[in-house]
Amino acid sequence: RFNFGPPVGFPVQFRVVGPDPMKVREIASDVRDVMRGNAQVVDPHLDWNEMSPALRIVVDQERARVLGLDPQTVSQTLQTLLSGFPVTTVRQGTERGEVMARAVPPERLDLGQSGDLTIESRNGIPIPLAQVGHIEYTHEEPILWRRNRDMSITVRADVIDGVQPPDVTAAIWPDLQTIRDELPAGYRLEIGGAVEESEKANASIYVLFPVMLAAMLTLLMIQLQSFSRLALVFLTAPLGIIGASLALNLASKPFGFVALLGLIALAGMIMRNTVILVDQIEHDVSTGLSRREAIVEATVRRARPVVLTALAAILAMVPLSRSAFWGPMAYTIMGGLFVATFLTLLFLPALYALWFRRTLDDVPASAPDADVSVLHPVPARPYAAAAE
C-alpha cells in the first residue's frame, strides 16, 4: 500500500502532552494498552521507543576536594578520554581533518573498566576514576519530543486492510474516556494522525468557502437575473449527493478530502446543467409559448445536450477511478453526475412548474405578434400536444 497526500505516517495516533516525561510515558503506556484491545489496529507503540542504558558518574565532593579535583575537571577529562579533544588540523589535498586526542578503544569502549580511567590531579598525580566517585548504571530517554514546549509522546498504530483510520480512531476514542477523566492538571490527550491532517485540509477549504459561494451567486445572478430562478438552480445542487454516496458505497471508497473536492465540483456541474435548462425555458417563454409548453419543449430539446456533456465528464473520470488517491473524487463525480443528470431532467421541470403554477398557461403579453399556427404548427409540436 502506498501513502498519498500529506505525510501522516501512522494513520491512528493519540498524543499525550504534559510537563513531566515520566508521567507522560506512564499515561501513554495506558493508552497503548487500550489500543491493543482493538482488533482493527496493528502494532500500537510509542514514538519515543524504549529507554536507553546510560552510565552516570556520581562524584564524591569531599574526596574530590581532598585530591584537588572538582566536578568540572572530572567532566572535561572524561570528555577528552571518551569523546576526544581536537588538538590540531591536518590538511590532505583540499580536505582538512581534525586530529582527536582520546583514550585507546580497549579503554574507552569497555564499560566494565570505566572505573580504571585515570584523571590527573592538579599536582600531576594520576588518580583512578573509582577513587573520585562511583559509577551508576541507569536508563534515560534517548530523545525528548516537545510540542509547544510541552513533553509529548505519540501512541501510534497502523490499521488492518478494509477499514478507514477515522473509523478506527472514532471507535478507540470512547474507550479512552476513563484515562481522560483521570488526567492530572496540565496533561491532555489529543487526536492526531489521519484525522488531524484531514481536519487541516478541510479547514483550508472552509476558509475559502464563503468567497467561493459569493462568486457563484454573483455569476449566477448575472446569468439568470432573477432571485426565483437563482433559488431553483441552487435547489438542484444537492441532487448529486444521492449518486455520490451510492457510488462510494458500491466501490468501497472513503469519503475524505478528495471526495469532498469532487462533491464541490459536482455541485457546479449540476448547476451548470440546470442553468442551461432554465435559460432555454425562459427563452421559449419569451418567444410566445406558455410556461407549460416551454417547460416540456425545453426539457425535451435540452435533454440530449445535457446527457452528452454529463457522459463526457463521467468518461473523463474513468482513468482516475483506479487511483488510490484520486479514486474517491472520481467515483463521487461519476456516480453523482450520472444520477443527478436524470434527476435534474425530472426534478427541475416539476419544480419549475410548481414554482410558477399560477402562470403556467399564461402567454406573455410581450410576445411578438405573429400567427401562432405559423410559429408552432401542429405537426411540429408533438410534445406540446402530448402535454395538452
Secondary structure by P-SEA (a helix, b strand, c coil): cccccccccccbbbbbbcccaaaaaaaaaaaaaaaaaccccccccccccbbbbbbbbbbaaaaaaaacccaaaaaaaaaaacbbbbccccccccbbbbbbbbccccccccccccccbbbbccccccccccccbbbbbbccccbbbbccccbbbbbcccccccccaaaaaaaacccaaaaaaacccccccccccaaaaaaaaaaaaaaaaaaaaaaaaaaaaaacccaaaaaaaaaacccaaaaaaaaaaaacccccaaaaaaaaaaaaaaaaaaaaaaaaaaaaaaacccaaaaaaaaaaaaaaaaaaaaaaaaaaaccccccccaaaaaaaaaaaaaaaaaaaacaaaaaaaaaacccccccccccccccccccccccccaaaaaac
